[in-house]
Amino acid sequence: MAIGIATIALYAAAIIFALVQIQRTVDLTPPERLVWTVAVLCAPVIGSLVWFALGPHPFGLRLSQGPH
């Protein structure tokens, strides 16, 4: 039982940490921030893992090509 609660707490903490990092990243435009937030909320495990592993611009991809 304690392991299950600890796992859920760790899972929730990772998602919250990812969302906070997304909101604090100044390199993201508002649409990019929205896409990352939706990705983490809709697919929390995959979205969070991709955010932590690859960062805000995986493979150098951007939603816009204008000045940042």
C-alpha positions in Angstrom: 0.0 0.0 0.0 2.8 2.5 0.9 4.6 1.7 -2.3 1.4 2.5 -4.3 1.0 5.8 -2.6 4.6 6.7 -3.1 4.4 5.8 -6.8 1.3 8.0 -7.2 3.0 10.8 -5.4 6.1 10.5 -7.5 4.0 10.4 -10.7 2.0 13.5 -9.7 5.2 15.3 -8.7 6.8 14.6 -12.1 3.8 15.9 -14.0 3.6 19.0 -11.9 7.3 19.6 -12.2 7.1 19.3 -16.0 4.2 21.7 -16.2 6.0 24.3 -14.0 9.1 23.9 -16.2 7.1 24.4 -19.3 5.5 27.6 -18.0 8.9 29.0 -16.8 10.8 28.3 -20.1 11.3 31.7 -21.7 12.4 30.1 -25.0 8.8 28.9 -25.8 6.3 31.0 -27.6 2.7 30.9 -26.3 1.5 28.4 -28.9 4.5 26.1 -28.1 3.8 26.4 -24.4 0.2 25.4 -25.0 1.2 22.4 -27.1 3.6 21.2 -24.4 1.0 21.7 -21.7 -1.7 19.8 -23.6 0.8 17.0 -24.4 1.7 16.6 -20.7 -1.9 16.7 -19.6 -3.3 14.4 -22.3 -0.4 11.9 -22.3 1.3 12.5 -18.9 3.8 9.7 -19.0 5.0 10.2 -22.6 4.6 14.0 -22.6 6.7 14.3 -19.4 9.3 11.9 -20.5 9.7 13.7 -23.9 9.9 17.0 -22.1 12.6 15.8 -19.6 14.6 13.9 -22.3 14.5 16.2 -25.2 13.6 19.7 -23.8 11.4 22.4 -25.3 12.5 21.9 -28.9 13.1 18.3 -29.7 15.1 17.9 -32.9 15.2 21.7 -33.3 11.5 21.8 -34.2 9.6 25.1 -33.7 6.0 26.0 -34.4 7.0 29.3 -35.8 10.1 30.4 -37.7 10.0 34.1 -36.7 12.1 35.8 -34.1 12.0 34.4 -30.6 
